[in-house]
Amino acid sequence: MSDLPFTLDQLRILKAIAQEGSFKRAADSLYVSQPAVSLQVQNLERQLDVPLFDRGGRRAQLTEAGHLLLSYGEKILSLCQETCRAIEDLQNLQGGTLIVGASQTTGTYLLPRMIGMFRQKYPDVAVQLHVHSTRRTAWSVANGQVDLAIIGGEIPGELSESLEVVSYAEDELALILPVFHPFSKLEKIQKEDLYKLQFIALDSQSTIRKVIDQVLGRCEIDTRRFKVEMELNSIEAIKNAVQSGLGAAFVSTSAIAKELQMGVLHRTPIEGVVVKRTLWLIFNPNRYRSKAAEAFSREILPQFANPGWSQDVLTLAQKSIVISTLDIATSTSAAED
């Protein structure tokens, strides 16, 4: 086989240009000069004998060949990173990296507590937390860029066969009111009382808003009848607005523990209704599972999970390890034959 017409450095440069939108910003992000980036791209195009960028516009646009190379290049770079992490694991958790993903609510209020506990036990392991939408997080797990993730939304259908999706915990959604609201003096309110309130909600296109509407719908609460007076783009902004007396809101109980303890928000029960959603643990069983990820799954995740969860997930994790071991053994035998 002839030499490959590209290097890993050239793939990294291609990816940086695609992400940054210009040769100059890509060079800055990689801490090299712009002429060096341009030269590498010219060499790459000459070696492949195809143009990779359309240089007619102000922003560096990939050609069809550029998109194709980028798609495969990202997979190659991901496997290289996976290889390095597998080698780091030989040090038996005296180093290495754990990359955890999360959707917005879990990443803001749950994962930091879990990571803090993990770092106390394994201070030499570098931990990264990637907080994005459920869809983007799921793709990161599928592509091997994230070890595992805890999300609250729906997994994209096209990833259902690529990921292991395990029911992890129940997240209760609470109705919060200003402490001086008349309903705050009541022990409980009725469902019909909800339609008398002014609500503050997340943007109607946000994943969390859609999940909350679906969960409330299963409790026979029609969110279309809510008087939504204001839409904000973060849970923190919503809590501050409720605290200021601008309306009511449904938020995760994990997001309001501090405010309830300080007495600046009131949590109001609804007669006969407990609003819960499922949090899901996702991981890719066909990707290498680092020792750091195994330790996190075994020692930290069970402390926040539903009863009986740990045995199920460890069985799945063990299955993936056995499959990987068999694959390696088979490859070795074939090479020896």
Helices and strands as residue ranges (DSSP letters): H 8-20, H 23-30, H 34-48, E 53-54, E 61-62, H 64-88, G 89-91, E 97-102, H 104-105, I 106-110, H 111-121, E 126-131, H 134-142, E 148-151, G 157-159, E 164-177, G 182-185, G 191-196, E 198-202, H 207-218, G 223-225, E 227-232, H 235-243, E 249-252, G 253-255, H 257-262, E 266-267, E 276-283, H 291-299, G 301-304, H 309-336
